[in-house]
């Protein structure tokens, strides 16, 4: 595939036990609820305070998050970040929240790609997926990956032969770029957010994405799938 992105993936470990969401994805009843969400940095307000957009589960209306912190360094408009925050005020129509931003980390994000070569020609090294979910036009993935401290390829690729069908197949391409085995140290948490909005613009938009990847926790054949509506 042309223009493959060679990255030093941002991999990190955060304590998520402070999150407080109900199973339906709604906020808890207290104003001091602390949350951790993948959001989009959208720029600054008139006071040079950072703003973010929280895309809700599936196709619910997004929420704008207004903070009192300066824009984060090395984060550009439209970058996806993991934001740890507390809500201090919600608009009556839930269109925006005033929040206290406590920490953020830029995560790797990309747009879905389409294979130019046969699927089997792409390397798919093992990884562990804890969860995969959709918010608006993004597929978000949380899992674990072998930390090497070196560059690698990691992206979501659409099987072009399934494009235009109700259920399309996508693959997590994970290439360690011939990193020696003795350079692999331990497993670390990672987040990946992929924009799949292009699929909604197809003449026959898909309804489901079946995500295939090489699962380090499975026995042979070590392939596991998630189906995302």
HULIN-V436658 format. One record per residue. N is the residue number from 1. SS is DSSP state (A for helix, B for strand, O for the rest). PHI is phi in radians with two decimals (* if undefined). D_CENTER is the distance of its C-alpha to the mean C-alpha in whole Angstrom. Layout:
n={N & N}
ss={SS & SS}
phi={PHI & PHI}
d_center={D_CENTER & D_CENTER}
This chain:
n={1 & 2 & 3 & 4 & 5 & 6 & 7 & 8 & 9 & 10 & 11 & 12 & 13 & 14 & 15 & 16 & 17 & 18 & 19 & 20 & 21 & 22 & 23 & 24 & 25 & 26 & 27 & 28 & 29 & 30 & 31 & 32 & 33 & 34 & 35 & 36 & 37 & 38 & 39 & 40 & 41 & 42 & 43 & 44 & 45 & 46 & 47 & 48 & 49 & 50 & 51 & 52 & 53 & 54 & 55 & 56 & 57 & 58 & 59 & 60 & 61 & 62 & 63 & 64 & 65 & 66 & 67 & 68 & 69 & 70 & 71 & 72 & 73 & 74 & 75 & 76 & 77 & 78 & 79 & 80 & 81 & 82 & 83 & 84 & 85 & 86 & 87 & 88 & 89 & 90 & 91 & 92 & 93 & 94 & 95 & 96 & 97 & 98 & 99 & 100 & 101 & 102 & 103 & 104 & 105 & 106 & 107 & 108 & 109 & 110 & 111 & 112 & 113 & 114 & 115 & 116 & 117 & 118 & 119 & 120 & 121 & 122 & 123 & 124 & 125 & 126 & 127 & 128 & 129 & 130 & 131 & 132 & 133 & 134 & 135 & 136 & 137 & 138 & 139 & 140 & 141 & 142 & 143 & 144 & 145 & 146 & 147 & 148 & 149 & 150 & 151 & 152 & 153 & 154 & 155 & 156 & 157 & 158 & 159 & 160 & 161 & 162 & 163 & 164 & 165 & 166 & 167 & 168 & 169 & 170 & 171 & 172 & 173 & 174 & 175 & 176 & 177 & 178 & 179 & 180 & 181 & 182 & 183 & 184 & 185 & 186 & 187 & 188 & 189 & 190 & 191 & 192 & 193 & 194 & 195 & 196 & 197 & 198 & 199 & 200 & 201 & 202 & 203 & 204 & 205 & 206 & 207 & 208 & 209 & 210 & 211 & 212 & 213 & 214 & 215 & 216 & 217 & 218 & 219 & 220 & 221 & 222 & 223 & 224 & 225 & 226 & 227 & 228 & 229}
ss={O & O & O & O & O & O & B & O & O & O & B & O & O & O & O & O & O & O & O & O & B & O & O & O & O & O & B & O & O & O & O & O & O & B & B & B & B & B & B & B & B & B & B & B & O & O & O & O & B & B & B & B & B & B & O & O & B & B & O & O & O & O & B & B & B & B & B & B & B & B & O & O & O & O & O & O & O & O & O & B & B & B & B & B & B & B & B & B & B & B & O & O & O & O & O & B & B & B & B & B & B & B & B & B & B & B & O & B & B & B & B & O & B & B & O & O & O & O & A & A & A & O & O & B & O & O & B & B & B & B & B & B & B & B & B & O & O & B & B & B & B & B & B & B & B & B & B & O & O & O & O & B & B & B & B & B & B & B & O & A & A & A & O & O & O & O & B & B & B & B & B & B & B & B & B & O & O & O & O & O & A & A & A & O & O & B & B & B & B & B & B & B & B & B & B & O & A & A & A & A & A & O & O & O & O & O & O & B & B & B & B & B & B & B & B & O & O & O & O & O & O & O & B & B & B & B & B & B & O}
phi={* & -1.28 & 1.00 & -1.13 & -1.67 & -1.68 & -2.29 & -1.76 & -1.06 & -1.33 & -2.12 & -2.77 & -2.27 & -2.12 & -1.42 & -1.86 & -1.21 & -1.42 & -1.17 & -2.51 & -2.07 & -1.29 & -1.14 & -1.52 & 1.48 & -1.55 & -1.17 & -1.23 & -1.41 & -1.60 & -1.20 & -1.57 & -0.96 & -1.75 & -2.27 & -2.22 & -2.45 & -1.47 & -2.32 & -1.91 & -1.30 & -1.91 & 2.15 & -2.26 & -1.59 & -1.16 & -1.73 & 1.10 & -1.72 & -1.22 & -2.13 & -2.40 & -2.00 & -1.76 & -1.37 & -1.48 & -0.99 & 0.97 & -2.03 & -1.16 & -1.06 & -1.21 & -2.08 & -1.51 & -1.92 & -1.91 & -2.06 & -2.04 & -1.84 & -1.21 & -1.05 & -1.18 & -1.26 & 1.09 & -2.07 & -1.80 & -0.98 & 1.41 & -1.18 & -1.64 & -2.37 & -1.66 & -1.96 & -1.86 & -2.72 & -2.24 & -1.55 & -1.80 & -2.77 & -2.12 & -1.16 & -0.96 & -1.63 & 1.10 & -1.40 & -2.61 & -2.22 & -1.56 & -2.27 & -1.77 & -1.41 & -1.87 & -2.87 & -2.61 & -2.41 & -1.22 & -1.95 & -1.38 & -2.39 & -2.83 & -1.85 & -1.06 & -1.93 & -2.14 & -1.20 & -1.85 & -2.09 & -0.98 & -0.93 & -1.16 & -1.51 & -1.67 & -1.37 & -2.36 & -1.20 & -1.18 & -2.69 & -2.09 & -1.86 & -1.51 & -2.80 & -2.49 & -2.64 & -1.92 & -2.25 & 1.03 & -1.62 & -1.97 & -1.70 & -1.90 & -2.28 & -2.15 & -2.90 & -2.26 & -2.49 & -1.25 & -1.44 & -2.15 & 1.32 & -2.13 & -1.18 & -2.68 & -1.90 & -2.60 & -2.78 & -1.76 & -2.16 & -1.47 & -1.30 & -1.07 & -1.23 & -1.81 & -1.13 & 1.62 & -1.65 & -1.12 & -2.08 & -1.75 & -1.78 & -2.27 & -2.27 & -1.56 & -1.44 & -2.34 & -2.11 & -1.38 & 0.99 & 1.08 & -1.08 & -1.01 & -1.03 & -1.31 & -1.63 & -1.56 & -1.73 & -2.92 & -1.54 & -2.25 & -1.21 & -2.56 & -2.22 & -2.39 & -2.24 & -2.11 & -1.42 & -1.99 & -1.04 & -1.07 & -1.22 & -1.31 & -1.60 & -1.15 & -0.96 & -2.13 & -1.06 & -1.29 & -1.86 & -2.43 & -2.04 & -1.69 & -1.71 & -1.86 & -2.75 & -1.53 & -1.58 & -1.24 & -1.72 & -1.75 & -1.49 & -1.08 & -1.28 & -1.46 & -2.18 & -2.23 & -2.25 & -2.03 & -1.92 & -2.08 & -1.38}
d_center={22 & 22 & 20 & 18 & 16 & 18 & 15 & 16 & 13 & 12 & 12 & 13 & 15 & 15 & 17 & 16 & 19 & 20 & 17 & 19 & 18 & 20 & 19 & 19 & 17 & 19 & 20 & 23 & 27 & 27 & 26 & 25 & 22 & 20 & 16 & 13 & 10 & 7 & 9 & 11 & 14 & 16 & 19 & 22 & 25 & 29 & 29 & 26 & 24 & 20 & 19 & 15 & 14 & 12 & 11 & 13 & 13 & 14 & 16 & 17 & 18 & 16 & 17 & 18 & 18 & 21 & 22 & 25 & 23 & 24 & 21 & 19 & 20 & 18 & 16 & 16 & 16 & 13 & 11 & 8 & 9 & 9 & 12 & 15 & 18 & 21 & 22 & 25 & 26 & 25 & 26 & 29 & 27 & 23 & 22 & 22 & 22 & 23 & 21 & 22 & 19 & 20 & 17 & 14 & 12 & 11 & 8 & 7 & 6 & 9 & 11 & 12 & 15 & 18 & 20 & 24 & 25 & 25 & 22 & 24 & 25 & 21 & 21 & 18 & 19 & 18 & 15 & 14 & 12 & 12 & 10 & 8 & 9 & 9 & 9 & 12 & 11 & 7 & 6 & 3 & 5 & 7 & 10 & 13 & 14 & 18 & 18 & 21 & 20 & 21 & 19 & 17 & 15 & 12 & 11 & 11 & 14 & 16 & 20 & 22 & 25 & 23 & 22 & 24 & 24 & 23 & 21 & 19 & 18 & 15 & 15 & 12 & 15 & 15 & 18 & 20 & 22 & 25 & 24 & 27 & 27 & 29 & 26 & 23 & 24 & 22 & 18 & 16 & 12 & 9 & 5 & 3 & 2 & 6 & 9 & 11 & 14 & 16 & 17 & 18 & 21 & 22 & 26 & 25 & 21 & 20 & 19 & 17 & 15 & 16 & 14 & 16 & 15 & 18 & 18 & 20 & 21 & 23 & 26 & 27 & 26 & 23 & 20 & 18 & 17 & 14 & 16 & 13 & 16}
